[in-house]
Amino acid sequence: MGIGDMRHRITFLKITHSINENGFGSEVMEEYMTVWAAVNNLTGKEFFAAAQVNAENTVKFTIRYLAGLDQSMKIIFQGKTYNITAIDNIKYQNRYMEIKAMEVDADGQD
């Protein structure tokens, strides 16, 4: 991976649980971390596999290894929100991670 490939900023959001002033629990999305990433659309076999499950808005993000990521998190990229569908620690070397994520519509649906 070249130095210029990771030129996009993405922000990870995580769910936190809090109690409001009335004593009720609520879930809030808060920023976890902002990192540099390489961003690509799916191609070839990946695209056709995603199309079989109607995931045509799936994007692949490649970042440096970041501990603590999970599929309950969301990604913000260029003002759009993405649900994480898969996280791959490439070759288990703890150097890079490949994250596949599906764009969320304005109404919150995949």
C-alpha positions as CSV (number, residue, x, y, z in Angstrom):
1,M,0.0,0.0,0.0
2,G,1.4,3.3,-1.1
3,I,1.8,6.4,1.1
4,G,-0.8,8.3,-0.8
5,D,-3.5,5.6,-0.8
6,M,-4.7,6.5,2.7
7,R,-5.8,10.0,1.9
8,H,-9.3,10.0,3.2
9,R,-10.5,10.9,6.7
10,I,-13.1,8.6,8.3
11,T,-14.6,8.7,11.7
12,F,-15.8,5.7,13.7
13,L,-18.8,6.1,15.9
14,K,-19.6,3.8,18.8
15,I,-22.8,3.3,20.9
16,T,-22.7,4.5,24.5
17,H,-25.4,4.0,27.1
18,S,-26.4,6.9,29.3
19,I,-29.2,7.8,31.6
20,N,-31.1,11.0,30.8
21,E,-32.5,13.5,33.3
22,N,-35.7,11.5,33.8
23,G,-33.8,8.4,34.8
24,F,-34.4,6.5,31.5
25,G,-31.5,4.8,29.7
26,S,-30.7,5.8,26.1
27,E,-28.2,4.9,23.4
28,V,-26.1,7.7,21.9
29,M,-23.6,7.5,19.1
30,E,-20.3,9.2,20.0
31,E,-17.1,9.6,18.1
32,Y,-14.6,6.8,18.8
33,M,-11.7,7.8,16.5
34,T,-10.9,9.6,13.3
35,V,-8.3,7.9,11.1
36,W,-6.8,8.0,7.6
37,A,-8.1,5.4,5.2
38,A,-8.0,4.2,1.6
39,V,-11.5,4.0,0.2
40,N,-12.6,1.8,-2.7
41,N,-15.8,0.5,-4.2
42,L,-16.1,-3.3,-4.5
43,T,-14.9,-4.8,-7.7
44,G,-15.1,-8.2,-9.4
45,K,-16.2,-11.1,-7.2
46,E,-16.7,-8.9,-4.2
47,F,-19.2,-6.7,-6.2
48,F,-21.2,-9.7,-7.5
49,A,-21.3,-11.3,-4.1
50,A,-22.6,-8.1,-2.6
51,A,-25.1,-7.7,-5.3
52,Q,-26.6,-11.1,-4.5
53,V,-27.6,-9.7,-1.1
54,N,-28.7,-6.3,-2.5
55,A,-25.7,-4.5,-0.9
56,E,-24.8,-2.3,-3.9
57,N,-23.8,0.6,-1.7
58,T,-21.0,-1.4,-0.1
59,V,-17.6,0.3,0.3
60,K,-14.2,-1.1,1.3
61,F,-12.1,1.0,3.8
62,T,-8.5,0.0,4.4
63,I,-6.9,1.5,7.6
64,R,-3.9,0.9,9.8
65,Y,-4.6,-1.6,12.5
66,L,-6.9,-0.2,15.2
67,A,-7.7,-2.3,18.3
68,G,-11.3,-2.2,19.6
69,L,-13.3,-2.0,16.4
70,D,-16.4,-4.1,16.1
71,Q,-19.5,-4.4,13.9
72,S,-21.7,-2.4,16.2
73,M,-19.8,0.7,15.2
74,K,-20.6,3.1,12.3
75,I,-18.4,5.0,9.9
76,I,-18.8,8.6,8.8
77,F,-17.2,9.3,5.4
78,Q,-17.9,12.5,3.3
79,G,-21.0,13.2,5.3
80,K,-22.5,9.7,4.7
81,T,-23.0,7.1,7.4
82,Y,-22.0,3.4,6.9
83,N,-22.8,0.3,8.9
84,I,-19.9,-2.0,9.3
85,T,-20.6,-5.5,7.8
86,A,-17.2,-7.1,8.0
87,I,-13.8,-6.4,9.6
88,D,-10.6,-8.3,8.4
89,N,-7.3,-8.0,10.2
90,I,-5.3,-8.7,7.0
91,K,-3.1,-11.8,7.4
92,Y,-3.5,-11.4,11.2
93,Q,-0.3,-9.2,11.1
94,N,-1.9,-6.3,13.0
95,R,-0.7,-3.9,10.4
96,Y,-3.8,-3.2,8.2
97,M,-7.5,-3.8,8.5
98,E,-10.0,-4.0,5.7
99,I,-13.5,-3.0,6.6
100,K,-16.6,-3.5,4.4
101,A,-19.4,-1.2,5.2
102,M,-22.9,-0.5,3.7
103,E,-24.2,3.0,3.2
104,V,-27.2,3.9,5.4
105,D,-30.0,5.9,3.8
106,A,-31.2,9.2,5.2
107,D,-34.0,7.3,7.0
108,G,-31.5,5.0,8.8
109,Q,-32.0,1.9,6.6
110,D,-29.3,-0.1,4.8
